[in-house]
Amino acid sequence: MSSLPQTYYYGLAAAVYLTTCISFAAIRWFHTCRAPREQRSYIWPDRKLQVLVYLCPLVLLPYVFNPNDSSAWMLMKSYFPATYFFYCGMLMLCFVGSVKQRAQWKNISWAAAVIVVATMLIPVLNAWLPFKCMSNEGMVLWHYVIMIEGVAMMGYCGIAIWQVVLWIIEARDANYSNPDDLPSSYGRLMCILPIPLIPMVWPAYILDSRTVMAIEHLLLAVFNIVFLIIVLPAWRRDVLLSNSDTDDDSVSDEIANDEHEGPELDHRLNMISEEIELYVRGEKAFLDQHLKIMDVVRHTSYSRTYVSLAFQRHFGSFANYINGLRLDFYERYVAEHPTETKEAAAQASGFSSYNAYYRANQKRNN
């Protein structure tokens, strides 16, 4: 009888964790603030994926009701190392990359998902079915399978972090015309979040301790609350986005202060600006929603450094120039297509959404 209170607390801790998961899923499903409600494409495309991920822990209910059951315990201690790093990697690619960017990782993400489902299917069935489909010897064997799979998912998460870091570097060096293409500040935060999970999800599995698992549940419950606070205010996404208007000042200053300063440099920048206009305005490259400064560089005869300086000298900045052309095109497009929706007109003008058009228009008018 002395073990009953302790068992109760094990189940209670698991219930607290599941409650935060269900709350997270419900809030993310139903919560939209005014701006996203008006323009649904402004809501993060991973909203449904977040809800699915945070409902998956419901498979752990057998442990909540009977923490002493060996099958329920096997399922509980296996769940976190087997799934959490996969969730982190998958959501990281979804949070940070646009649809175009993360498409290249679709196959490896599907492969990782199949591995996770195949690995967890046996413990789930063993805990939920009225009969046991895995012997004690099988559970010992599956212990090692889970460990190998968990390490593999840490590798998948590491790949996602590596890719996000590359995207952040590219955003810094390439100046996106649409900031929505890569939220750099948010990406840095997402790269940090998996780190505290390592000491949270492995100890209970390695030590085979329900007491450690109870502590783990409470820590993960707090993690869920903090994470919800971070991702909930979708209306603040523009604050989290990379500052695409930032000029490449350090590199440009090197050129401006070297031996090329003077008439020779001015002549070169004039030639570059003509090539820029020929491509961006003449070929209507500004209508490409994912246009980057490197795309412009590839259509000129000069390096990115000179192209950046040409933008500064003749056009103000890359993003301002591109979005200025898009704003003018939008006005003409709306006049010529009066029945078109604002969202469709914005996307036809090169903006990622009407909200992106609205922000660019507000900035120009301020």
Summary of the structure (lengths in Angstrom):
residues: 366
radius of gyration: 25.8
end to end distance: 71.5
largest distance: 91.6
contacts: 1165
relative contact order: 0.11
helix: 80%
strand: 1%
